[in-house]
Amino acid sequence: NSAATADDDFGDFGDFASDAPVAGDEGGAGLVSRLVAAGRFEEALQCRTHFASAARLAATRAAYEAAKASDDLEEALRLKKTVMPAIEREVQPAEVVESWR
């Protein structure tokens, strides 16, 4: 019933799957959708987080390089020592990603 669906934690997985970033592979969104369709909700959440974090990490690395190039060493140090390690912890190893396929 639609009331139960609206109240459960997984009611928005359709939208959830469609906005997952694609990080240079066959597509995080497609993989998340397949995991959801298979009822593997926890893995779908981990997968979405992985691909979103991989995209954020790439953007943060670019910001780090830009900060270094503009001699904003304080910002470069903050990105390298604080921001990037936190994001890297959310990126899963290749074998975990492969287990989702």
N, C-alpha and C positions, 0 to 999 in steps of 0.2 A: 504494500500500500504506500501511497506517496507521502503520507504523514510520517511513517516510520523511516522512509528513505531520507526525508529532509532532516530528521533528528539524528541519524547515525553519523559516525565519524567518516564514513566513506561515501557519503552522498554526492560529493562534488568531484569524484575521481575522473569523470568525463572531462570536465574543465581542467582539472589538475594535469591530466595526461597531455592535453593539447598545448600547454604552454611550456613544456619542458624543453630547454635549449638542446640544440643538436651540437655536439662537440666533435665534429670531424669524423663521426662514424655513421653507420647506417641510420642513426637517429635515436636520440634519447626518447623522444615523444612516442615513437612506434614501439620501442621496447617497454616503456612504462605502460602503454595501452595493452600490450600483450600480457604483461604481468597482472594487470588489473583484471583482464578478461579471464585469466586463469585462477583468479581468487587469491593471488599472491600479493596482498595489499601492503604488508610490511616491506617486502622487497621492492615493490613499486615506489614506495615512499623513499627508500634508500637510494633507488635508482635515480629518481627525480632529483634528490638532493645532490647526488654525485654529479650529474650532468650540469645542474645549476652552479655548483661549486667549481667545476672545471672551467665553465665560462667566466665566472667571477675571478678565478685565479689568473686566467689569461689577461683579463682586463687590468687586474692589479699588477701583474708583471709589466704590462705596458706603462702603467702609471709610475711604477718604480723606475723604469728606464728613462721616462720623461723627467722625473724628479732629479735623477742623476745628471741628465744632460743639461738641465737648467741650474745645476749647482744648488738645488734645494736638498741639501744633504740630510737635514733634519727629517723631512718628509720621506726621503728614500730610506732612511734608517727605520722610521716608524713602520713603513710598509714591509720592509724585509724582516724585521724582528718581531712584529706584533700581528700585522694583518695577514700576511702570506702564510705563516705557520698555522693560524687558526683555520684558514680556508683549506689548506693542504690536508688537514685532519679529516675533512669531509669528503675528500676525493678517495674513492675506493681503488684498491689494486686491480690490475688487469684480470687476475683470476676470479675476483669477485664479480666483476662486470660480465665476464664470460659465463659465470654460473647463472646469470639472469637470462641468458639467451636461450 
